[in-house]
Amino acid sequence: MGSNSNRRRSDTASRLIRASPDTIYRAFASATSLMKWLPPAGMTGRALEYDFSEGGGYRIELQYAEGTRRGSGKTTNSSDVSKGHFLELLPGRRIKQSVEFESTDAAFAGTMTMTWTFEPTKEGTTVTVAADNVPDGISEADHAAGLRSSIDNLAGFVAGGH
């Protein structure tokens, strides 16, 4: 039997958020707003570089909270540093970006693509995040929980009038 190690998976999460697509899109527009909602539960974040423009790049660090998941960071024992570029920015509709983790572990190598889509509904906006070419080192369960947590945080952030 052959190995599936060369076959990368795709993970998705989706949620209805009671805000307009433009409001949700603006939550990505600055490093300050992004770092208020993007880090999943149990993490904090900071932007090391952030140019929100098509072709612009970014570098962010997500830090595990003290006492949680020590020894499981991708970059250090307690942090994940990723860098990427905004491949497509369609205001109020879609954000497509590349993501690469800074890690010496080959299980986290490669370029993941994340696409955020915003579909207007009568009740607000259905936000979907799709991660393609997910590195083998990211467990499916952890990634699903992280994506869901970030979308839930986003819902709370825009509900707070940010």
N, C-alpha and C positions, 0 to 999 in steps of 0.2 A: 504494500500500500504506500502511496506517495504521501508526502507531508503537505500540510496546508500552510506552512510557514511563509510561502511566497504569495499567498492570497490574502490580501488585506481586506478587512471588513469595513462596513459602513454602520454608523450608529445614528439614531435620530431621536429627537424629543420634540414635543409640540404642546402648546397650551393656548387657550383663549385668554387674551388680556384685554381688560376693559379700558382701552386707550386707542387713539388713532394710530395708523401706521406711521405718520410723520412724527408723532410724539415718541414712539418706540425707536424709530431710526435715530432721533436726536440723542437718545440715551447712549449711543455708540460714539457720538461726535467729539467728545473730549475725554482725555485720559482720566480726569477727575470723576466724571459721571460713570465711566466704564468701571473704574475700580470700586465704586460704591456697590455695584450689583453683580459683576461677573464672578468674583471668587465664590466657589461653592461653599456650602456649610462646612465649618471647621477650618476655613482658610481666610487669609487676608491677601490683599494684592497691592502692587505698586507698579506704575508704568515707568520704565527706564528710558524709553523713547516712544513717541506716539505722533505720527503724522497721518491724520484721518483724511486721506485724499486717495483717489484711484492711483495705484502705483506706489503710494506712500507706504512706509514701513513702520513697524512697531517692535518693541521688545518689552515683555512684561515678566514680573516675578510673582508667583503665587506661593505664599508661605503657609505651611501647616501650623495650626494653633498649637501652643505648648501642650505636650502630653497626647497629641493625636497623631497617629500614623508615623511616628518617628522611624527613620530608616527606610521609608518607602518613597522619598522624593526622587524625581527623575534627574535633577541637577545636583542637589546636595541631599543630605539625609532628611532635610526638612523643607525643601523648596523645589519648585518647578520653574525654570526659566524657559520661555519660548519666544521665538521671533518669527516674524512673517511679514507679509505684504497684503495690502488691500487690492485684490485682483479686479473687483467690480463693485461699484457703489451706485445703486439706483435708489435715490432718496424715496423713502416711504414704501419701497418694494422689496429690495434685496441687497444683502452685503455678502460678498464672497471673498474669502481670505485664505492665504496659505499659512500653515503653522508648522514650525520645526522646533523640537525640543533640544535644548542644550544639554547633552548627556553623553557620557562615555560608554553607556550601555547600548549595544547594538539593537536591543529590543525596542528602543525608543527612536531609532533612526528613521529617516525618511520624511517626506513632506505630506502632511495631512491637509486636506482642504475642508474648510468649514463654510457652509452656506446658510445664512439666516434669511428666511423669507417672511414677509408680512402680508397676510391676506385679509383685507377688510371684510367684516361681517356686520350684521345688524347690531350685534352686542359689543363689538370692539374689533380686535384684530387677532387672527390666529397666527401665532408666531411658531415657526418650525426651524429647528437647527438640525442640519445634516452634516455629519462628519464622515468624510470619505478617506480611504487609505489610512485607517487608524493603525498606529504602530502596534505590533504584537504584544509589547510590554504593558499596554493599558488594558486592564481587565474589562470585559464587557459590562459587568455589574457595576464596577466603580465609575466607568465612563457614563453609563446610563444615569446613575445617581448624581454625578457631577453636572451633566447637561440639564437634568431636571431641576436641580437646585439653582443653577444659574438663571433658568427661565422663571422660576418662582421668585427669585430675587429681583429680576427685571420687572415682573408684575408689581411687586411691592414698591419698587423704586418709582415707576411711572404713576402709580396710584397716589404716591406721596406728593405729587405735583412738581416733580423735578423736571 
